[in-house]
Amino acid sequence: MALPEIGSQAPAFKLPNQDGIDISLGDYAGKQVLIWFFPRAFGNN
């Protein structure tokens, strides 16, 4: 998948938050959001 262009619409996705609860981008439809990502230092391998 190619990276989206700046200012383009983000693709639909669902990921777990810091508490392990799945969050969907669609949950924030019609709102401006900032997506901040960083890898876990201590993941469950």
N, CA, C and O atoms as a GROMACS GRO file, in nm:
protein
  180
    1MET      N    1   0.085  -0.117   0.000
    1MET     CA    2   0.000   0.000   0.000
    1MET      C    3   0.090   0.124   0.000
    1MET      O    4   0.186   0.132   0.078
    2ALA      N    5   0.060   0.217  -0.086
    2ALA     CA    6   0.136   0.341  -0.093
    2ALA      C    7   0.100   0.433   0.024
    2ALA      O    8  -0.011   0.426   0.077
    3LEU      N    9   0.192   0.517   0.062
    3LEU     CA   10   0.164   0.614   0.169
    3LEU      C   11   0.066   0.719   0.119
    3LEU      O   12   0.074   0.761   0.003
    4PRO      N   13  -0.028   0.761   0.204
    4PRO     CA   14  -0.123   0.865   0.161
    4PRO      C   15  -0.053   1.000   0.147
    4PRO      O   16   0.046   1.028   0.214
    5GLU      N   17  -0.105   1.082   0.060
    5GLU     CA   18  -0.054   1.218   0.041
    5GLU      C   19  -0.099   1.304   0.158
    5GLU      O   20  -0.206   1.282   0.215
    6ILE      N   21  -0.019   1.402   0.194
    6ILE     CA   22  -0.056   1.495   0.300
    6ILE      C   23  -0.187   1.564   0.262
    6ILE      O   24  -0.202   1.613   0.150
    7GLY      N   25  -0.280   1.566   0.356
    7GLY     CA   26  -0.409   1.630   0.333
    7GLY      C   27  -0.514   1.539   0.270
    7GLY      O   28  -0.630   1.578   0.258
    8SER      N   29  -0.475   1.417   0.231
    8SER     CA   30  -0.572   1.326   0.170
    8SER      C   31  -0.649   1.252   0.279
    8SER      O   32  -0.609   1.251   0.396
    9GLN      N   33  -0.759   1.191   0.241
    9GLN     CA   34  -0.842   1.117   0.335
    9GLN      C   35  -0.770   0.988   0.375
    9GLN      O   36  -0.719   0.916   0.289
   10ALA      N   37  -0.766   0.960   0.503
   10ALA     CA   38  -0.701   0.839   0.553
   10ALA      C   39  -0.787   0.716   0.525
   10ALA      O   40  -0.910   0.725   0.526
   11PRO      N   41  -0.724   0.603   0.501
   11PRO     CA   42  -0.802   0.479   0.482
   11PRO      C   43  -0.863   0.435   0.614
   11PRO      O   44  -0.814   0.470   0.721
   12ALA      N   45  -0.971   0.359   0.606
   12ALA     CA   46  -1.035   0.307   0.728
   12ALA      C   47  -0.942   0.205   0.793
   12ALA      O   48  -0.883   0.122   0.725
   13PHE      N   49  -0.931   0.211   0.923
   13PHE     CA   50  -0.851   0.114   0.995
   13PHE      C   51  -0.898   0.104   1.140
   13PHE      O   52  -0.970   0.191   1.190
   14LYS      N   53  -0.857  -0.005   1.205
   14LYS     CA   54  -0.888  -0.027   1.346
   14LYS      C   55  -0.762  -0.080   1.411
   14LYS      O   56  -0.699  -0.173   1.361
   15LEU      N   57  -0.723  -0.020   1.524
   15LEU     CA   58  -0.603  -0.060   1.598
   15LEU      C   59  -0.631  -0.052   1.748
   15LEU      O   60  -0.718   0.024   1.791
   16PRO      N   61  -0.558  -0.131   1.828
   16PRO     CA   62  -0.576  -0.120   1.973
   16PRO      C   63  -0.509   0.005   2.027
   16PRO      O   64  -0.402   0.045   1.980
   17ASN      N   65  -0.572   0.069   2.125
   17ASN     CA   66  -0.512   0.185   2.190
   17ASN      C   67  -0.420   0.138   2.303
   17ASN      O   68  -0.393   0.019   2.316
   18GLN      N   69  -0.372   0.231   2.382
   18GLN     CA   70  -0.277   0.199   2.490
   18GLN      C   71  -0.337   0.107   2.595
   18GLN      O   72  -0.263   0.045   2.672
   19ASP      N   73  -0.470   0.096   2.600
   19ASP     CA   74  -0.537   0.010   2.696
   19ASP      C   75  -0.582  -0.123   2.634
   19ASP      O   76  -0.648  -0.203   2.700
   20GLY      N   77  -0.545  -0.146   2.508
   20GLY     CA   78  -0.581  -0.269   2.440
   20GLY      C   79  -0.721  -0.269   2.381
   20GLY      O   80  -0.767  -0.372   2.332
   21ILE      N   81  -0.791  -0.156   2.385
   21ILE     CA   82  -0.926  -0.144   2.330
   21ILE      C   83  -0.916  -0.104   2.183
   21ILE      O   84  -0.847  -0.007   2.150
   22ASP      N   85  -0.985  -0.178   2.096
   22ASP     CA   86  -0.983  -0.145   1.953
   22ASP      C   87  -1.052  -0.012   1.927
   22ASP      O   88  -1.164   0.010   1.973
   23ILE      N   89  -0.986   0.074   1.854
   23ILE     CA   90  -1.038   0.205   1.815
   23ILE      C   91  -1.040   0.210   1.664
   23ILE      O   92  -0.942   0.176   1.599
   24SER      N   93  -1.151   0.253   1.609
   24SER     CA   94  -1.167   0.265   1.464
   24SER      C   95  -1.161   0.412   1.425
   24SER      O   96  -1.214   0.497   1.496
   25LEU      N   97  -1.099   0.440   1.314
   25LEU     CA   98  -1.096   0.577   1.265
   25LEU      C   99  -1.238   0.627   1.241
   25LEU      O  100  -1.265   0.746   1.258
   26GLY      N  101  -1.328   0.537   1.203
   26GLY     CA  102  -1.468   0.574   1.181
   26GLY      C  103  -1.538   0.624   1.306
   26GLY      O  104  -1.640   0.693   1.296
   27ASP      N  105  -1.485   0.591   1.424
   27ASP     CA  106  -1.542   0.640   1.549
   27ASP      C  107  -1.534   0.792   1.558
   27ASP      O  108  -1.606   0.855   1.636
   28TYR      N  109  -1.445   0.850   1.479
   28TYR     CA  110  -1.421   0.994   1.484
   28TYR      C  111  -1.462   1.063   1.354
   28TYR      O  112  -1.411   1.171   1.321
   29ALA      N  113  -1.554   1.003   1.280
   29ALA     CA  114  -1.600   1.059   1.152
   29ALA      C  115  -1.653   1.200   1.172
   29ALA      O  116  -1.729   1.226   1.265
   30GLY      N  117  -1.612   1.291   1.086
   30GLY     CA  118  -1.657   1.429   1.092
   30GLY      C  119  -1.577   1.515   1.188
   30GLY      O  120  -1.605   1.634   1.202
   31LYS      N  121  -1.478   1.456   1.254
   31LYS     CA  122  -1.394   1.531   1.349
   31LYS      C  123  -1.251   1.534   1.298
   31LYS      O  124  -1.209   1.446   1.223
   32GLN      N  125  -1.177   1.634   1.340
   32GLN     CA  126  -1.035   1.638   1.307
   32GLN      C  127  -0.961   1.555   1.411
   32GLN      O  128  -0.984   1.569   1.531
   33VAL      N  129  -0.871   1.470   1.365
   33VAL     CA  130  -0.794   1.386   1.457
   33VAL      C  131  -0.646   1.393   1.425
   33VAL      O  132  -0.607   1.419   1.311
   34LEU      N  133  -0.566   1.371   1.524
   34LEU     CA  134  -0.422   1.358   1.509
   34LEU      C  135  -0.388   1.216   1.549
   34LEU      O  136  -0.423   1.171   1.658
   35ILE      N  137  -0.320   1.146   1.462
   35ILE     CA  138  -0.281   1.008   1.490
   35ILE      C  139  -0.133   1.009   1.525
   35ILE      O  140  -0.049   1.047   1.444
   36TRP      N  141  -0.104   0.966   1.646
   36TRP     CA  142   0.033   0.964   1.696
   36TRP      C  143   0.071   0.819   1.718
   36TRP      O  144   0.002   0.747   1.791
   37PHE      N  145   0.176   0.776   1.657
   37PHE     CA  146   0.217   0.636   1.666
   37PHE      C  147   0.360   0.627   1.715
   37PHE      O  148   0.447   0.703   1.671
   38PHE      N  149   0.384   0.534   1.806
   38PHE     CA  150   0.521   0.498   1.843
   38PHE      C  151   0.521   0.351   1.880
   38PHE      O  152   0.425   0.302   1.939
   39PRO      N  153   0.628   0.280   1.847
   39PRO     CA  154   0.634   0.137   1.877
   39PRO      C  155   0.645   0.113   2.027
   39PRO      O  156   0.702   0.194   2.100
   40ARG      N  157   0.591   0.004   2.071
   40ARG     CA  158   0.600  -0.034   2.212
   40ARG      C  159   0.744  -0.074   2.246
   40ARG      O  160   0.810  -0.141   2.167
   41ALA      N  161   0.789  -0.033   2.360
   41ALA     CA  162   0.921  -0.071   2.406
   41ALA      C  163   0.920  -0.216   2.455
   41ALA      O  164   1.019  -0.288   2.441
   42PHE      N  165   0.808  -0.258   2.513
   42PHE     CA  166   0.796  -0.392   2.568
   42PHE      C  167   0.672  -0.459   2.512
   42PHE      O  168   0.568  -0.462   2.578
   43GLY      N  169   0.681  -0.512   2.392
   43GLY     CA  170   0.567  -0.578   2.328
   43GLY      C  171   0.552  -0.722   2.374
   43GLY      O  172   0.644  -0.780   2.432
   44ASN      N  173   0.437  -0.779   2.348
   44ASN     CA  174   0.414  -0.921   2.377
   44ASN      C  175   0.457  -1.000   2.257
   44ASN      O  176   0.389  -1.000   2.154
   45ASN      N  177   0.568  -1.067   2.266
   45ASN     CA  178   0.619  -1.145   2.152
   45ASN      C  179   0.562  -1.280   2.158
   45ASN      O  180   0.591  -1.363   2.073
   0.00000   0.00000   0.00000
